[in-house]
């Protein structure tokens, strides 16, 4: 556990370790992380899935929660907020993810 709240950059960096097992790409590069908010003792991450029917959503959320728990001071409220608006689309992916899929 850290003694200080992490920065947004640190949160995004650790979320690069959370992999969507169906495609083998991290959730940041896939464009699934919509927002990070750090306020007081609360860490909130808004994220989505590629589809509401994603069979791996609970596993991805659990992995993200575990990754974030190691970043924040004890007693930090970690709020993972699963959102569907705006809907995910491939244009939200990073260049690294596009390269992974062989897309230009």
Beta strands, then each sheet from edge to edge (+ up, - down):
strand 1: 19-20
strand 2: 25-26
strand 3: 33-39
strand 4: 42-47
strand 5: 77-82
sheet 1: 1+ 2-
sheet 2: 3+ 4- 5-
end
